[in-house]
Amino acid sequence: MNYSFWGVNLSEKGEMRAKVTQIISLLENVHPDAKLILNWSNPLELLIAAMLAAQFRDDVVNKVTENLFKKYKTAADYANVNLEELENDIKAVRFYRAKARNIREACRILVEKYNGEVPRTMEELLSLPGVGRKTANIVLSNAFGIIEGIIVETHVSRVARRLGLTDKTDPDEIERDLMEIVPREKWLRFSDLLIFHGRRICVARKPKCNECVLSNLCPSATL
């Protein structure tokens, strides 16, 4: 019987996994400093920062949270603040009104249901308003060392598609494809490496294929 994986025969999955292993090795050499760049010092701060970073730039979020984390220390602080005040505190962030509502409501749930602590399961995190799999994966993997999936954000999505590792556009579907071919112990590292490669080399408008160590592996390379 002929099974397939997003159009790839399962007999070829071994080749895809070997390709991923090579990609990781090459990217480790050029981006050894790849890591999460959001600033945080505890799980609550990471949750807030990750929520603010949705569809927005991490560097700007870090500027916002520099003052935000001095003002708000606990989940109760966010839960009890006037919504307009919180909106003003994060106004530099895209979709700040919706994010302010989600942060306040999520923190209310943390206070009422989790004693003000950030939960440690994917299911519980996804039950919070404004938290999708990307945010949940960021919190679980970085704050608690719990690897439940692969962080799929803008750069990971773009680079993975260009490399032919997926043909999907939906982040959840991309994550499922990548989880099939990336070794579980490399799920977090893989995300960090693709994010840095997407920022530095495989940029959105005009990728620097002539500078890319993956050009020989990439079906989208234009040299």
N, C-alpha and C positions, 0 to 999 in steps of 0.2 A: 504494500500500500504506500502511496506517495504522499507524505505529509509535507506541509510547507510552513515557512516562517516569514511573514510579510513578503511572500513571493519567492523566497529562497528555499530550495529543497533542504530538508533537515540534514542530508548527507553533507551539505556545504557549511553547516554551522561550525564544524571544527575549523574550517578555513577562516571563518569570520572571527572566531575566538583567537586564533593565532594572529590575525591581523590586529586585533585589539591589543594583544600583549605587546606586539611590536610598536604600536602607536604609543602606548603608555611608556615604554622604554625610551623611545625617541623624545617624547615630551618631557620626561624627567630630566633629560640632559639640558634642555633649553629653558625649562621653567622650574628649576629646583625650588624656587621661592613661592610656588603656587600654594595659596591657602585662602581661607575665608578672610575677606578684608573688613567685614563689619566689626566695629568695636563693641565689646561687651565684657562684662565681668561676672555675670551670673545668668542662669537660664531665663529669668524673666526679661532681663535686658536683651538677650539674644532673640527671644520671641518678639519683643516690641520692634527691635531693629529689623528683623526679617519681615515683619508685617509692613513696616514702612518702606522696605526695599522692593516690594512687589511692583514690577513694571517701572522701576526707577533706579537711579544710579546710587551705588553703594557709597561713593565718596561724599555725595551730598547728604545722604542719610547720616553718615558719621558726623558731619558738621551739626546736624539737627540734634542728634542724640547726645552730643557733648554737653549741651545745656539741659536737655530733657532728663537725662539720667541723674543730674544733680538735683533736679526739682522733684522727680517722682522716684521714690525708693522701693515702694511695695505695690502689689497688685491693688490694694485698697486705695492707694493714692490715685491711681488711674480711674478706678471704679467710682470714686466720689467726686472727681473734679467736674466742674461745669463744662459742658460739651464745647461751648464757644471758646472757653479758655484753652482747652486741649487743642482745638482746631488752630488757634492762633500760635500755639507752641510748635506745631508741626506744619505750618503753612507753606514752608519751602518745598514740601514733598508733594509729588503729583497725587491727585485724588485725596487730598488731605481731609476733606470732610467725611468721606466714606471711611477712611482709615481711622479717623478719630472715633467715629461711632463704633467701629469694630473693636478697636483697642479697649474702649471703655466697657463695652458689653462683655468682651472676652475676659477682662480682668474682674468684672462682677462675678462671672461664672467661676473663675479661679478662687475668689474669696469664698463664695457660697458652697462650692462643691469640692474644692481641693485645698482648703485651708490656706489659700493664697499662694500655693506652690504650682509650678508648671508640671503637668502630668507627663509621664514617661512612655506612653503608648501612642502609636499612630492613630488608633481609633479615637482616643480621648482628645488628642490634639485637633483632629479633623472635625470634631464636634464644636470647636470654638469658631465664632464668626470671624471671617477674614483669614482663616488658616486653610490653605490647600496643601497638597502633598509636597510641593517645593518647600514651603515654610516649615512644615512638620519634619521633613527630612533634614533640613538645616539644623533645627533645634535638637532632634534626637541624636544625630551623628556628632555634632560639635559639642553640645552641652553634656550629653550623657554617654557618648560612645556607643550608642545603639544604632546599628545600621539596618534599616528596614527597606531602603530603596536607594535610588540614584537621584541626586538633585538635578532637575531639568529646568534651567532658566534660559534666557534668550541666547546666550553664547553656546551653551551645550546643545540646544536644539538646532541652531544653525550649523555648527561644526559637525555634529553627528550626521546630519542630512548630507552635507557636502562630502563627507567621507564615505557615504554609502552604508552607514551603519543602521539606518532606518529610512523609511520612506514616508513616515507619518508626520503630521503637523501638530496634532494634539499632544500636549506635554505628558499626559498620563500614558498615552499609547507609546510615545517615544521612550518613556521610562521602562515600560514593559519590554519593549524590543531590546533595549540596552541591558536590562537585567538578565536577558537570555544569553548574552555573549560576553559580558564583562565579568571577570572573576569576582565573587562576592567580597572577598577581602580587599578588592581594589575599587569598590563602588564609590567611596568618598573621595579617594585620591583621583579617580578618573574624572569626576566632576570638577575638582579644583584645577586639574591640568587643562581640561577643555575650556573652562572659563578664562583662564589666563591666555591660552592660545587664541581664543576668540577676541580677546581685548587687544592683543599685541600683534597678531599676524593674520588670522582668518577673520578680518573685520568685515562688517556687513556690506558696505558699499563697494569696496575695491580690495579684495583679499590680496595679501602680499605673497602670492604663490612662488615668486622667484626667491623668497627668503625662507620658505617653509620646508622644514625637515620631513614633512609628510607628503610632499608633492608626488613622490613616486608611488604612494599608496592611495592617493586621492583621485577618484574619478572626475572630480570637478576642477582639478588644477588646470590653470591656463598659464603656460610658461612661454 
